[in-house]
């Protein structure tokens, strides 16, 4: 019986917590990542959604602890934010509040590394608490909101490597191998130290093909990766590639003066002459078969 009551209590607690949920307005997810570029500040919008009937304001705060309590813990460095007033919280089932990234409680004492100097990941929680109507009165039980996570990512991805590089006719095609935490990859094409092209795409999209290059010139290629938090990797190794004109049959035939090594009457046994005979033979055979079917 005691086990049964304990299980019911856990279920009720989970259900109550889920009655107020936090998600980030920009991505509609419960997790937001940012890198060193965000340490200068930036406004974050949080969407709250409720299904309970509140009887007091929604308290909100930021915490660096592994879980949220029922109220801010200033001794642990929790940072209180402005409440969502009872009037606003009662009038709608969803709304928003904001905070600045500079408000996050990074450790600063005891040689703690702050935002920008911390070289690893650190997770912060967006916490909330309120109470709901219990029959005809306001319950004294404090209900915790389902927390959202703000993840500081201070470690950039490793540079990508070149899986394959091919010089084409006025173009290059490159396949990159990027780290698992990379979100986008960027290819920079330079000529003699001057950048001429820059292409950015999502990781896993496939080979990158850069058009509009000049044949028979040596281009330098470098690649970078960027993770979801906006951290940019160091440059990859530099590789070189030479776009080369691809000659088709007609171009080869024309450059040979209508044949491989002589005038129009000299077919010979060369590549161009053999190709001409093959085409003529196929054309005559097609006409012969078509004439036979029409009889």
N, C-alpha and C positions, 0 to 999 in steps of 0.2 A: 504493500500500500504506500509506504514511504517512497519507494522508487517511482511509483506511478505519479505521485504528487510532484516529485522533483522533475520528472519528464514534462508534465503539463506546464509547470512553471517556466521551464526553458522554452517551450513552444510559444507560450504567451509572451515571454520576453522578446523572442525573436520577431514575433508578429507585430508587437508594439514598436520595436525599433524600425521595422520596415514601413511603418506608417508615416514616417518623415524621411525622405530620401534626398541626397545631394548629388547633383551631376554638374559638370562644367558646361556652361552655356555654349561655348564655341565648338565643342566636339560631341556633346551629348553623351559623354562617357564619365565614369567615376574616377578616372585617373588622368592627370595632366602632367606632362614632362616638360622641363625647361633646362637649358644649359647655362654656361657662363655668360652668354650674351644677355640673359634675362636678369643678371644680378644688378644691373643699373636701375631696375624697377619696371613695372608693367602691371596694368590693372587686370585682375582676373575676375570674371563674372561667374557666379555659382547660381544654378537654378535649384530651388527647393520645391518639392512636391509633397503634399500631405493628403492622407486619407482619413485621419482622425479628426475629432472635433476639439480644437484647442481651447484652453481656458486661461492661457497666459502667453506672454511673448515667447518667441523662439530665440534662445540664447545661442550665439555662435562664437567659436574661437578656433585658434590654430594651435596644434600640438606636435611636438616631436616624439611623443611617446608611441608605443606600439599599439595602443588602443585608447579610445576616448573614455573619459569618466562621465559623470553626470553634471559636472561644472568645471570651469577652468581651474587648473592647478598652477598658480603663479610660482610656487616653489620649484616646479619642474620646468619653468620657462614658458608655459602656455601664454598665448597672446589673445586677449579678449578683443572681439570685434563688436561693432554696433549691433544691438538686438534688432530682430525683425519685430516691430511692435505688435501687440496683441490685436490692434485694430486692423493692421495690414494682414497679419497672419490668419485672422478669422474671416476676413472679407473675400479671400480667394484661396483656391486649392493649389496654386502655383505662383511663384514669384522669383525674384532674384535679389542677391546682395553681392557686393564686391569687396575685394581687398587688394592690396598691392604686394607684389612679390618681396619687396623690401621688409614686409612685416613678418616674414617667416622666421621662426625662432632658431636660427643657426647658432650652434655653440660658439661662444666667444671667450669664455673663461677657461682657465687651465690649459692654455695654448690650443684651444679649439679652433678649428679651421672654419672661416666664414665663407659666405657665398663668393664664388670666384676663385678662392684659394683651395677649397676642398677638391681633391682629385678623385673622388669616388661618388657613388650614389648615396643620396639620403632622402628618406621618405618623411613627409609631413602629413598630418591628418587635418581635414576641415571637419570640426566636430559641432554638434548641435544638441540642444535639449529643450524640452517643453513639458507641459502636463495637459491632460485631456479631461473633458467633462465626464464625471462618473455619476451616472444617474442625474441628480439635480444639483450636484455640487462639483467643485473642482478637485480632482484627485490630488492627493499629496505625493503620489508616485511620479517620479521624474522619468520621462521617456527619452532615451537617446536616439538621435537621428542616425541613419545609416551614413557613415562617414565617407567623404571623398578623399582621394590621395593626391598630393602634389609631390612629384618626384624630381629632385634636383639631380641632374646627370652631369657630373663634372669630368667625365672621362670620354674623350673623343674616340671614334672608331679607328681601327687600324687602316692604313692606306690600302686601296684596292690594288690588285695585280692584273697584269695583262694576260688573259687566257689565250687570246689570238689577235693578230694584227695582219691586215691584208691591204695592199695597195691596189686600188682599182683605177678605172679610167676617170681621171679628174676627181677622185674621191678616195676615202679610206673607210674600212669597216673594222670595228674593234669590239671584242667581247671582253668584259671586265669581270673579275671575280672579287666580290665585295664581302665584307664581314657580315655576320648574322645580325648585328645591331645597326647596320646601315639602312637608311630609308631611301636615300637618293645617291646617285653617282654622277660625277661630272667629268667630262673629257675636255681638255684644253689642247688645241692644236696651234703650234707656233712655227714660225719660219724665220730662222736666223735670230732668234731671241725676241721676235715680235709676235704677239698673240694675233691669230687670224680667225679662229673659230672657238666657240665655247658652247658645249651641248650638255644639258642637264636632263636626267630622266630618272624615273623610279627604278629601284633595284628589282631585277627579275624581269624587266620589260623585254630584254633581248639585246642583240648587237646594236651598237651605235654606228650609224653611217653618216659621214660628213661629206657633203657635196661641194662643188664649186672650187676645187683646188686645181693647181697647175700640175701637169704631168712633168715627170723627170726632174722634180725638185725634191730636196730632202726636208721633210717636215719632222718636228719634234712633238711627241705626245706625252702628256702627263695627265694623271687622273686623281680625283679626290672623292671621298665619301662623306656624307653628312647623315647624322643620326636623327631620330625623331625630336630630340631636344634642341637641335640646331648646331650641335658641335661638329666642326669640320676637321677631317683628318689631316695629317701631314701629306705632302705630295708623294705620289708613287715614284718609282724609278722612271727615268726618262728613256723612251724608246724612239727609234727613228723609222720612218716609212717613206717610200717613194711611190707616188701615184704613177701608173704606167698605162699608156694607151693600149687598148685591146683591139686588135685588128680583126675585122670580120672578113668573110670570103670576098665580098665585092671590093673592099678596100685593098686587100692583097692583090686581087685580079687587076684592079685599076692601076695600082702602083707598079705592076709588072708590065704595063703597056698593053694590057689585054691578054697577057699570058705570063708564064713564069719567067722566061728568059729571052723572049724574042717577039716577032710580030704575031699578028692574028692567026696566021696559017700554021704556026709551029706549036702544036699541042704538046707533044712529047710525053714523057712519063712522070713529069713533076707533080707536085701537090696541086697547084692551081689548075693545070691541064686536066688532071684526073678528076678534079671536082667538077669542071665544066662538062666533061664527057658523062659523068654520073648524072648531072642535072638534065642534060639533053636526053640521055637514055630513059630516064624516068618520065620525061614529058612525052616522048614518042610512044612509050609503052602505055601511058594513060590514054593518049588519043586513040591508039589501036584498040584498046579494050572498050572504049566508049563507042567507037564506030561499030564494033562487033555486036554490042548490046542493042544498038539502034537498028540493026538489020532485022 
